[in-house]
Amino acid sequence: MKLSGLSKATVFRHLTALEKSGFIKKDQESKKYQLGYKPMELVYLAKKKTKIRDVVLPYMKKLKEVTDETISLQIEDEGRGICIERIDSNSTLVYLPPNGSREHLHAGDINMVQRGRNINKEILSQPKIKGVGFIGSNKVGHELFELCGQLRKTSSINGNGKNHVVIMPDVNLEDGAQWLLRASFDMGGQRCLGHSACILTGSG
């Protein structure tokens, strides 16, 4: 009450209203208030109305099977991510964001942000973001380079950047050729693991 600056009567009215609504409940032994079950009900209703969860959930399950990492689905809100679904890892040491929790978007191993073409500017405009490293198409690279210059952010831009493949003398040529084709042409070459340069070693 001291922190709120409200009178005892006003605080009591608020607590009574919240208790009747199910948002808080009073422990009969300690006489202290704690969260009720109404917030959990609201989380359930929000999840039920969120169609993206039904679309993404099968992919989350598949990703968990492949990586055995905790996979969470978050909706961006004012620069934070609100967790609306989670599939737990089997590991003993994991971070488990509770459903309904508000997390930093950088928390975790993979962050996939779907916000359209303005997302680059929104992210780079944040004061805590000092710069960007990018490997991808020339068009996006030029846009990012220009944007970093306007915002005075550091940048490492590799437009159409490709990894070099080193071919060792003891390579199995049959297997190697198949992997080279996949690395060159899978996904139209639009990925940072693609390559367009081979380095031969040995005298053979």
Sequence and secondary structure as in RCSB ss.txt:
>XXXX:A:sequence
MKLSGLSKATVFRHLTALEKSGFIKKDQESKKYQLGYKPMELVYLAKKKTKIRDVVLPYMKKLKEVTDETISLQI
EDEGRGICIERIDSNSTLVYLPPNGSREHLHAGDINMVQRGRNINKEILSQPKIKGVGFIGSNKVGHELFELCGQ
LRKTSSINGNGKNHVVIMPDVNLEDGAQWLLRASFDMGGQRCLGHSACILTGSG
>XXXX:A:secstr
 TTTT  HHHHHHHHHHHHHHTSEEE TTT  EEE SHHHHHHHHHHHH HHHHHHHHHHHHHHHHH S EEEEE
EETTEEEEEEEE  S SS     TT EEETT SS       TTHHHHHHTSTT  EEEEEE HHHHHHHHHHHHH
HT EEEEEET  EEEEE TT  HHHHHHHHHHHHHGGGG STT EEEEEE S  
